Amino acid sequence: MLVSAAATLAAALGCGLLIGVERERRKGEGPGRALAGLRSFALVCVTGAAAALTRIDGLVVAGAVFVAALGVVAYWRDRSGDPGVTTEVALLLTYLIGVLCTWSLPLAAALAAGLTAVLAGRERMHRFVRHWLRPAEVRDGIVLAALVLLALPLMPNRPLWGPVLNPHVMVQLLALLLAVQSLAHLGRRLLQARHAVALSSLASGFVSSTATIATLGLAVREGRSGARLMAGGGLLSCVSTQMQLLLVAAAVQPAWLSVLWMPAVASAALAALWGAWLVRGAAAEAELGAVSTPRVEGVPGADEERMFSLKGAAAVAALLTGIQALVRAMELWLGTAGLYAGTLLGALADLHSALAAVFASSPPGGGVELAVMLALGVHALSKSVTAGLVGGARYLVWLAPGLWAHTLLGVALIALVRS
């Protein structure tokens, strides 16, 4: 008991010193210095741990009230031109970290490290928010946070029709699409312009790889870019297709991940290597100069501030849900044959919506994997036809080998796992 108490107090002292070191550097000197520094933070954290060790709830509450009162008095007496409450709030949180040390040392240490990082990153965080983020990005971030933190927990997590039409899953899919688009948008701003084709293709692939291939093929047909470069971008969009396949499986039926993770990762890796080879091998000066990044609904262009298109993402989520309902209806009407037929029809338009219906209908096993394999093949055929019709023969020649190679690799690995 004594050893445990000593370890708790030592951990509280360490947490307080860690936070106090950062605050001491900003405390200043003279009459106008800040409320607390190294010693104050260390003592407050140890006080919280000691109060919790007594197991007297009233003493813990009294300590918190005392620390909060100190912060109020310090703020009231602050005569600086820009009074803030960061140190006062950090001091109260440090006290609570000391209390937390008696319950979970790792959690208390992680919270102390996180608090120190937030305090130390003041200038960078302010510069990021004030000068780097754009107003539309802030608004989109608020919308995404509200969707994830407010709407998603409130959605009922039960299917409305058999195993499909689950409101929680629908909102979860929408949140995944918006989050992926946001990350792609921010990443595009961080990378150099010469990587715009590759990154835009990856981002667009999360919305529609087929539409991305068609957009890139149109650039080839109109003479705005070379066939090899655009084919490389088309293959990179297929990487997103494979990754989103795992995201959909995780959201709809996690049991499918054990079957799909290895085929999807291997297929995505092959598509990424092949696509990167095509992009790198393209003549940069001849082909990159006139390139405009692919633009599809739901993915913002390089010159736009919006991180995502809520309308586009909602349309994709609605398509996913609609085809799930279609496949479910055909399965009820025709049984297993209806499941296969509905999956193949859905794969012509959108692979993920068709497979989401398969995932929702049943867990892996019993030959259902065959529907997934057929859907992958039909989807590759749909992309090939689209590429040939829109981009022409030269574009198709560059794209088709990599497209079918990574698709057949995925199908073969699913068959291997199935056996």
Secondary structure, DSSP 4 states (H G I P E B T S, - for coil): -HHHHHHHHHHHHHHHHHHHHHHHHHH-SSTT--S--HHHHHHHHHHHHHHHHTT-HHHHHHHHHHHHHHHHHHHHH--SSS--SHHHHHHHHHHHHHHHTTT-HHHHHHHHHHHHHHHHTHHHHHHIIIIIS-HHHHHHHHHHHHIIIIIHHHS--S-SBTTB--HHHHHHHHHHHHHHHHHHHHHHHHS-GGGHHHHHHHHHHHHHHHHHHHHHHHHHHTTSS-HHHHHHHHHHHHHHHHHHHHHHHHHH-GGGHHHHHHHHHHHHHHHHHHHHHHHHHS-HHHHTTT------TTS--TT---S--HHHHHHHHHHHHHHHHHHHHHHHHHTHHHHHHHHHHHHHH-HHHHHHHHHHH--S-TTTHHHHHHHHHHHHHHHHHHHHHHH-HHHHHHHHHHHHHHHHHHHHHHHHHH-
